Structures are given as structure tokens and as C-alpha cells.
Amino acid sequence: MNTDYLNLAKAFLYKQRLWQTCGIVCEYGLSLITHKPLVHFYPPALMLEPTNICNLHCPLCLTGNGKLLRPRGMMSLPLFKKICREVQNKIGMLILWSQGEPFLNPDFYAMLEYASKQNFYTMTSTNASLELNIERIVKSGLHKIIISLDGITAETYNKYRINGNFDLVLKNMQELVHQKEKLHSNKPYIVWQFLIMKHNENEIEEVKHLARKLKIDKLEFKTAQIYSSDDLAFLPSDHKYSRYFQQGNKFTLKTKLKNRCIRLWTQPVINWDGEMNICCYDKNGSIKIGNIQEHSFSELWCGEKMQKMRKAILNNRSAFEICQNCGEGIVQKIKMEKGER
């Protein structure tokens, strides 16, 4: 049995969380029917950005390639605790990453430990190309960790993960598995995320074998997001692994944009400095909602600016630039639960 689902269910049975989640899902459905944004309940998940600083220079990442326009910084532990206290009875899941490497924040371990004590379901995503306190991660109560590793050799890996350390990532993955076994813990659930690009698509079958050998809980293949024709060289030759149609130097999303987006009802983002984003695709924070240090979460979530955005999305989503390159749902996944090896 997948213990990750059990941990998730346990978190949502705490206080008002399940009731709030059911309520917001119903409100989203009614909003689609009436074309009017209905929001009185809290979202099931909240994405918090520990930092927008990274140790790598990945060419398709706005942080890594230097094109992120927001100021760089790290969320303070007091701000993190303030947000947690405010939403702990109503929100079940904390997604602890955004546009940076979470473990660069020296307070991140303490954040994980605090969130665990507040009964949140917690997940994070890391490049794992830095020295990690693996034992503390396992003991922190973190439920899920996604590790980005896009190759089975250092040569392949280094073509995209600029400044990364392939051997260190592999070592951290192996040590996570070892510490879980040593401490008899089913947490964190380990996900190996492999971004499919032209230079690594030939390694897909070998990746499956290596993931089984390492006893990784789940292997996930993800399609790459590009921003301009200069990035086309990264798209895989096998078009089933791409989220785009390509004609010459032009590319378009395979999915047709609909006038709806569940994320505006279920998963807001709060950046390291307290600014709320409508979703994770607004990487530069171009749509201003407000700051959690100046307003309550409820004031921002149910406020005029968020409601105006929801209404606009229901009427004409394609008018927003950040939505035009949103490949939500176009992810290839291969799951390997422990009983399937």
C-alpha cells in the first residue's frame, strides 16, 4: 500500500481541513457553471517559497538563467511560522518550494520540523546537489521529497544542470533510502523527477532500471517548459515527450486553453518576502495580490484582487501571458510503487 496516500489522508482529517477542501471544490464547480467566482472556503494546498536563490544555472529556469526579475532573498522563520499558524486549521498541504533551492535557506530544516508539529502534509523539491543532513530530513517529518536528476551519467546530467554534482545527487538519494530503512520510517516518500530533453531521452529505459535498483518510491518523467525559439534545441525528438507542437522555429502548447483554472481556487503561492501570487506560473510576481505581512491570508485569498483575477480567467484566460505557456497536466509519469518492482 502507498503510505504516502495514508499520510496525506491523515493530514486532511485534522480540524476543519477536509471540510474546507470539500467546500472549495464545490465552489469551483459552481463558479464554472455560473461564470462567477465563488470563494468562501480555504484552498487545500499552499505553496510557500523558502527562497528564490539557487546553486545551479539550468538554462530553462528563470532563476538559473538570471531572467527572474524579482529581488532575491530567503523567507524568515518567523514569517513562515506566522503563515502556518494562520492557516493550520484549514489548509492541509504545504508545498515548500517555488523558484529556488529550498535547502539553501539555513532555516529550512526548522521549517520542516515546525510544519510537521502543526500536522501539515509537507512536500519539497530539491536538486540535491548540495550537502544535506539526510538524517535530519528523515526525522523532520517531511512527507515527500522530489529530487531532480536528469541523467544516469555525469556527462548527461551536466548538460542541463549547470554547476551541479551528479555523484553528490546520487549519494544523497541513496542515503535517503538508507536512513529511512535505518530509522524504520515511511517518510519522506522519495520521487525521482527526470526532465525529458533531447540529450537524455535515450536514457529513459535505463533510468527505470536504476530507480528500481536504488529502491526509489516513484519515478516521474516530466516534460520541459521553454520560453523562446532559442530553447527549441532542448525539446526531445520523440514528440510524445514534449508539451508542444513544433513547426520550424515556432511552438504551441498541445493543450487548448480553457476559461478555467482550478489552481486559483486550490493552490496560491506566497513568495519568500510574503507577496502572494495567483499561481506558480507567475514566476516574476507580475500580478500583485498583496503581502501576507500586511494583510491576513483570508483578506488576500477572498479579497477583491483575487476575485477579479478569477473572474477574468473565467471570461478569457488566454488574455494572460502567464497562462499562454501553462502546460498544467502535460506530464508523463511512471510510477513504481514498492510492490511493483
Protein Blocks (a to p, Z undefined) as FASTA:
>chain_A
ZZklmmmmmmmmgojlmmmmmmmmmmmmmmmmnopacdfbdcfbdcddfbfcdfbdcfkb
mklnopafbdcddddfklmmmmmmmmmmmpmbdcdbfjdcfklpmklmmmmmmmmmnopa
cddddehiaccdfklmmmnopabdcdddfbfbfklmmmmmgoiafklmmmmmmmmmmmmm
mnopabdcddddddddfklmmmmmmmmmmmmmnopabdcddddddfbfklmmmpcfblml
pcbdcehjbccdfbdcddddfklmmoccddfkopacfbfklmnopacfbdfklbcfklmm
mmmklmmmmmmmmmommlpmklmmccghiacdddddfklZZ
